[in-house]
Amino acid sequence: MARNVNFALDYPLMETGLESPVDEDGVHDLFNQLIAEQSQNGKLSEAYELQQLQRDLEEEEEEEDRDRVTYLSGPRQDLRERRRQREADQQDDNATDSLMSERWSSATMKILSSMPSRTIGRSRGAIISQYYNRTMQLRRHRQSRPSIKDLSRSARPSIRGYGMETDSADTDAAEVTKTQYLVNNLQNLSLSDRIRMLRAMPLSVAAKSELRSLALKKVKRPHPGSQIPCCSRLKYYIIIAFRQSWYSWLSFLHSLQLWQVALKRVSGRFGTGVLSYFLFLKTLLFFNVFLFVVTGAFLVLPQAVHPPALSDERRPFSGLELLTGAGYFSDTVMYYGYYSNYTLRQHCTDDGDGQKLSVSNGTSVECVLRHLSYNMPLAYFFTIGFAFFITCIILVYSMSKSFGQSFRIDKSHSILAMKVFCSWDFKVIKKTSVKLMSENICTQLKELLAEVNHKHVMITSCQKLLKVMVYSLAWAICIAGTTACALSIYFFSQYMHQNLQERSQSPLKAQNPLLNEASLLALPMLVSVINLLLPGLFNLAAWMEDYQSPSVCTYVAIGRNLMLKVSILGVLCYHWLGRVAADFNGIMCWESFVGQELYRFLLIDFIFTLLDTLLGELLWRLFSQKVLKRRRKPVFDIARNVLDLIYGQTLAWLGVLFTPLLPAVQILKLLLLFYIKKSSVMMNCQSPRKPYRVSQMTTIFITLLCFPSFIGASVCVTYTMWSITPSSSCGPFRGLKTMFQAGKLWVQELEKDNPKLSILARAHAYLVENPFFLFVGAGIFLIVIYFHSQVVDGQRKIISLLQEQIENEGDDKKFLITRLQSIHEQKRTPARRLTSQDSSC
Amino acid sequence: MGTTASQLGKDLLSEYQELTFLTKQEILLAHKRFTELLSKEEKDLPNTRVSMERILSLPELKSNPFRERICHVFSTSAHQDGSLTFEDFLDLLSAFSDSATLEIKSHYAFRIFDFDDDGTLDCGDLEKLVNCLTGETDDTRLGPEEMRQLINNILEESDIDKDGTVNLSEFQHVISRSPDFVR
């Protein structure tokens, strides 16, 4: 047996005289040890799952003369007969064709069945060896160099750094088994590593608790001459206390999980596809909660505590305000116009009637009692910027994590194998859903088989031309529909804008205020109607096109819906930031008006979603069941619903600048939407029939949330802050040229007050306003991306090389087994010839 | 170790928390569900084994086509009858929980799919697997020709060393490339 002697590391196993050298990955180790075990004691190996097989084989061995075929226990017999019939003609040639051919002797079968590749997941001994090697590697990674004074003088310098020869001093060399080595390693790991290793072992809980108790029992004796200093003991206690509190905090958090029971019921009936919609809703809810907390704490609360002097009289509250957001609400803390443009200060004199504020811009009043001051414009500017920045970071992080999970280097092969192994959704527990899932899987398998095996269905060029014509017609219809809707919104908004301008110029008495307010709802209603009807048109077009592959169909549908929503939002942004901001400047508070518009849009969108859920799902189900007499309920269209959620979130992000309380409205909307959609789905829908690749879809949705939605909203907000003149009569930025100037003014003031901070001002001027750094940053990103793509390419090449290597090893294995078999047969045939000769004579 | 007394001891609870992927609430809930399956006399005995039929009456397992294999895989009984103790039950829940590592899940999935327990997925195992997936009724099952084709394709795609079977490493290789192995 060849020895691989490693000079680099001094393994304790080699000192105890085991025959097989321990290798890094432990596979060869297992093989040698297993064969050694079997030959040494002749009894069964620790693979107790294989005991039945072994016993059968040994019984066969006693009945000597049936070497050709091994009849194993009952249920496999008919399968083998079937296979034998199939391979009857192949028996003569290629004996190396498959290792499951029955011509092996029982000894060969015994070796085959205890091969490491077959026992690596099964036998306890194999698992323990595997984890011994892993813990060894982990220890090596975690090991820090022990100080020289801790080691005995006789230790060789070259291995002093590893510190693992200290193990052999503690353990009794004679009785060491694999388990004890593993326990030894476990002791030397840190607590969290040990817990992680124990959890990841695929053993039963009973076995693991045994290992754990052994690991905890042995106390590692301290090195002679080294004391544990008291500060490290204190550190130890602190770490333990921290860990306990961390575990209890985690359990508490877990118990707080929102909607856990509801989500489980949904996933139990519909599977992971529909569940992903509700999880996405939950994610959006958390984003909005974060926004609300930030704006609430820094903007709403200070301003609510220090209300500004009201100029006009407050309009009375009528019920229409909840819909239009105007009227009574327009002079509240909800909108931009309410916020003061000066520094808020606490009252310093002790007059009883509350806050007397200094109205001048920035001149400080000496306060005897309190010095709390709060610069509102600056706070507004920085809060919005900070909220967007943090949201951006969170989004990019979750997008990259999701992308990393769903992207694989080698995607082209093994579609069928993946489908068979991975498509069963164990979360589904309802019987009818299970049946439905089975039917779905059957259909998908048949389709995939057809696709894989008959790759090229020959279609004539005439049919191809027809197909191309149909596709282009469908796309033309969709694009035409989208353009028509965008234009209609453009002109209608222009009409409403002119109407509003005329009305603001004509005398107040001649108007009906309620009608005016109600007419503001016209534009949101038009947009929501378009959002509702046009996807139906897209579905019709898709039905006409009749795509072969369902994933292409989904992508096309998403693309068309996205196109529609992006164009609608683009037109609306132009309307608000281009027309309203320009024309209404000076007449009224355009930012509050835009904020009110966004509030209306959000609300009407919610109402229409409600109507769509009622009409679309409930009534359609009743209709299709009673009138059309169909057995199946309508399908829950995940993609369209998620896109609706993204659209709503974009509106919320656009509106935060103008309406700091808009995240609160969005939170309420999402909460209500969750319960409504959940009850509707449970009552009216069934899970989608087409295969739904959950993680890919989730990645796409998070990407869509980040790229068109968030980036678009932040571009609009940045444009507003950078270039548009704020209105001069209201808001925290009145009188300034742009909102951004607030920051600049503050920096200038700082510089004036404290000349040492001029460095900050200069840094700000260079970094923020100089485009050179932008180019440098972009260049660095591009270089990093290039390096990563080269790494991925290299890994692909290595994968293909390794696959070749494994195939060659498989050939080697087959060769060795057949040689073994032939040698075994040669040994037996002389014996048989002798006995037959004896009997014949 | 292990007890099915009406209350789990605190140190036992923390031990289970360390050894499995379940949280404290999940372990307590599992304990509650498990003790509901026991009869009155059995509740006081430590370390009771519950027979497979009673485990299969749980709603989560009732309609699962792999239910019997699941019980066999997680059972530590000497008779190989699929009966589970409470610790086996915790093992089951831990392997199917959301925080279990991919390796644990693929390991147990492989064992569940290995119908004849020989350590590899050969043609018989794959055939039984596909039949379980596609359901009980005849019109959802694949025909014999399609089945043969499917199995050939699967072996072609996933059997790297070309020995006619899919062993654990090859199975884990396929699983690691599929992002949808969520369970």
HADDOCK unambig.tbl for C-alpha pairs under 7 A between the chains (distance, minus, plus):
assign (segid A and resid 50 and name CA) (segid B and resid 118 and name CA) 6.84 0.50 0.50
assign (segid A and resid 98 and name CA) (segid B and resid 163 and name CA) 5.39 0.50 0.50
assign (segid A and resid 98 and name CA) (segid B and resid 164 and name CA) 5.42 0.50 0.50
assign (segid A and resid 99 and name CA) (segid B and resid 163 and name CA) 5.46 0.50 0.50
assign (segid A and resid 99 and name CA) (segid B and resid 164 and name CA) 6.50 0.50 0.50
assign (segid A and resid 100 and name CA) (segid B and resid 164 and name CA) 6.90 0.50 0.50
assign (segid A and resid 117 and name CA) (segid B and resid 167 and name CA) 6.53 0.50 0.50
assign (segid A and resid 118 and name CA) (segid B and resid 119 and name CA) 4.68 0.50 0.50
assign (segid A and resid 118 and name CA) (segid B and resid 120 and name CA) 5.99 0.50 0.50
assign (segid A and resid 118 and name CA) (segid B and resid 167 and name CA) 6.24 0.50 0.50
assign (segid A and resid 119 and name CA) (segid B and resid 119 and name CA) 6.00 0.50 0.50
assign (segid A and resid 121 and name CA) (segid B and resid 107 and name CA) 6.87 0.50 0.50
assign (segid A and resid 121 and name CA) (segid B and resid 168 and name CA) 6.68 0.50 0.50
assign (segid A and resid 122 and name CA) (segid B and resid 119 and name CA) 6.70 0.50 0.50
assign (segid A and resid 195 and name CA) (segid B and resid 18 and name CA) 6.02 0.50 0.50
assign (segid A and resid 195 and name CA) (segid B and resid 19 and name CA) 6.92 0.50 0.50
assign (segid A and resid 198 and name CA) (segid B and resid 19 and name CA) 6.06 0.50 0.50
assign (segid A and resid 199 and name CA) (segid B and resid 19 and name CA) 4.94 0.50 0.50
assign (segid A and resid 199 and name CA) (segid B and resid 20 and name CA) 5.45 0.50 0.50
assign (segid A and resid 199 and name CA) (segid B and resid 21 and name CA) 6.81 0.50 0.50
assign (segid A and resid 200 and name CA) (segid B and resid 101 and name CA) 6.91 0.50 0.50
assign (segid A and resid 200 and name CA) (segid B and resid 104 and name CA) 6.41 0.50 0.50
assign (segid A and resid 202 and name CA) (segid B and resid 104 and name CA) 5.89 0.50 0.50
assign (segid A and resid 204 and name CA) (segid B and resid 88 and name CA) 6.80 0.50 0.50
assign (segid A and resid 204 and name CA) (segid B and resid 91 and name CA) 6.44 0.50 0.50
assign (segid A and resid 205 and name CA) (segid B and resid 19 and name CA) 7.00 0.50 0.50
assign (segid A and resid 205 and name CA) (segid B and resid 87 and name CA) 5.83 0.50 0.50
assign (segid A and resid 205 and name CA) (segid B and resid 88 and name CA) 6.84 0.50 0.50
assign (segid A and resid 205 and name CA) (segid B and resid 91 and name CA) 6.27 0.50 0.50
assign (segid A and resid 206 and name CA) (segid B and resid 1 and name CA) 6.99 0.50 0.50
assign (segid A and resid 206 and name CA) (segid B and resid 87 and name CA) 6.84 0.50 0.50
assign (segid A and resid 208 and name CA) (segid B and resid 19 and name CA) 6.98 0.50 0.50
assign (segid A and resid 251 and name CA) (segid B and resid 23 and name CA) 6.31 0.50 0.50
assign (segid A and resid 251 and name CA) (segid B and resid 24 and name CA) 6.47 0.50 0.50
assign (segid A and resid 405 and name CA) (segid B and resid 179 and name CA) 6.24 0.50 0.50
assign (segid A and resid 406 and name CA) (segid B and resid 179 and name CA) 5.06 0.50 0.50
assign (segid A and resid 408 and name CA) (segid B and resid 177 and name CA) 6.12 0.50 0.50
assign (segid A and resid 413 and name CA) (segid B and resid 157 and name CA) 6.58 0.50 0.50
assign (segid A and resid 414 and name CA) (segid B and resid 157 and name CA) 4.91 0.50 0.50
assign (segid A and resid 414 and name CA) (segid B and resid 158 and name CA) 6.57 0.50 0.50
assign (segid A and resid 416 and name CA) (segid B and resid 154 and name CA) 6.06 0.50 0.50
assign (segid A and resid 417 and name CA) (segid B and resid 154 and name CA) 4.90 0.50 0.50
assign (segid A and resid 417 and name CA) (segid B and resid 157 and name CA) 6.65 0.50 0.50
assign (segid A and resid 417 and name CA) (segid B and resid 158 and name CA) 6.66 0.50 0.50
assign (segid A and resid 418 and name CA) (segid B and resid 174 and name CA) 6.37 0.50 0.50
assign (segid A and resid 418 and name CA) (segid B and resid 175 and name CA) 6.86 0.50 0.50
assign (segid A and resid 418 and name CA) (segid B and resid 178 and name CA) 6.31 0.50 0.50
assign (segid A and resid 422 and name CA) (segid B and resid 180 and name CA) 6.67 0.50 0.50
assign (segid A and resid 422 and name CA) (segid B and resid 181 and name CA) 5.21 0.50 0.50
assign (segid A and resid 425 and name CA) (segid B and resid 183 and name CA) 5.46 0.50 0.50
assign (segid A and resid 426 and name CA) (segid B and resid 183 and name CA) 5.25 0.50 0.50
assign (segid A and resid 427 and name CA) (segid B and resid 183 and name CA) 6.32 0.50 0.50
assign (segid A and resid 429 and name CA) (segid B and resid 60 and name CA) 5.28 0.50 0.50
assign (segid A and resid 429 and name CA) (segid B and resid 63 and name CA) 6.29 0.50 0.50
assign (segid A and resid 429 and name CA) (segid B and resid 64 and name CA) 6.97 0.50 0.50
assign (segid A and resid 430 and name CA) (segid B and resid 63 and name CA) 6.88 0.50 0.50
assign (segid A and resid 431 and name CA) (segid B and resid 63 and name CA) 5.37 0.50 0.50
assign (segid A and resid 434 and name CA) (segid B and resid 63 and name CA) 6.82 0.50 0.50
assign (segid A and resid 435 and name CA) (segid B and resid 135 and name CA) 6.74 0.50 0.50
assign (segid A and resid 438 and name CA) (segid B and resid 133 and name CA) 5.72 0.50 0.50
assign (segid A and resid 438 and name CA) (segid B and resid 134 and name CA) 4.50 0.50 0.50
assign (segid A and resid 438 and name CA) (segid B and resid 135 and name CA) 5.20 0.50 0.50
assign (segid A and resid 439 and name CA) (segid B and resid 134 and name CA) 6.18 0.50 0.50
assign (segid A and resid 439 and name CA) (segid B and resid 140 and name CA) 5.95 0.50 0.50
assign (segid A and resid 441 and name CA) (segid B and resid 133 and name CA) 6.99 0.50 0.50
assign (segid A and resid 441 and name CA) (segid B and resid 134 and name CA) 6.10 0.50 0.50
assign (segid A and resid 442 and name CA) (segid B and resid 134 and name CA) 5.06 0.50 0.50
assign (segid A and resid 442 and name CA) (segid B and resid 140 and name CA) 6.04 0.50 0.50
assign (segid A and resid 442 and name CA) (segid B and resid 141 and name CA) 6.87 0.50 0.50
assign (segid A and resid 449 and name CA) (segid B and resid 150 and name CA) 6.74 0.50 0.50
assign (segid A and resid 693 and name CA) (segid B and resid 180 and name CA) 6.86 0.50 0.50
assign (segid A and resid 694 and name CA) (segid B and resid 180 and name CA) 6.63 0.50 0.50
assign (segid A and resid 695 and name CA) (segid B and resid 179 and name CA) 6.43 0.50 0.50
assign (segid A and resid 695 and name CA) (segid B and resid 180 and name CA) 6.08 0.50 0.50
assign (segid A and resid 803 and name CA) (segid B and resid 160 and name CA) 6.67 0.50 0.50
assign (segid A and resid 806 and name CA) (segid B and resid 160 and name CA) 6.52 0.50 0.50
assign (segid A and resid 806 and name CA) (segid B and resid 161 and name CA) 5.48 0.50 0.50
assign (segid A and resid 807 and name CA) (segid B and resid 160 and name CA) 5.94 0.50 0.50
assign (segid A and resid 807 and name CA) (segid B and resid 161 and name CA) 4.32 0.50 0.50
assign (segid A and resid 807 and name CA) (segid B and resid 162 and name CA) 6.54 0.50 0.50
assign (segid A and resid 809 and name CA) (segid B and resid 161 and name CA) 6.84 0.50 0.50
assign (segid A and resid 810 and name CA) (segid B and resid 161 and name CA) 4.39 0.50 0.50
assign (segid A and resid 810 and name CA) (segid B and resid 162 and name CA) 6.26 0.50 0.50
assign (segid A and resid 810 and name CA) (segid B and resid 163 and name CA) 6.62 0.50 0.50
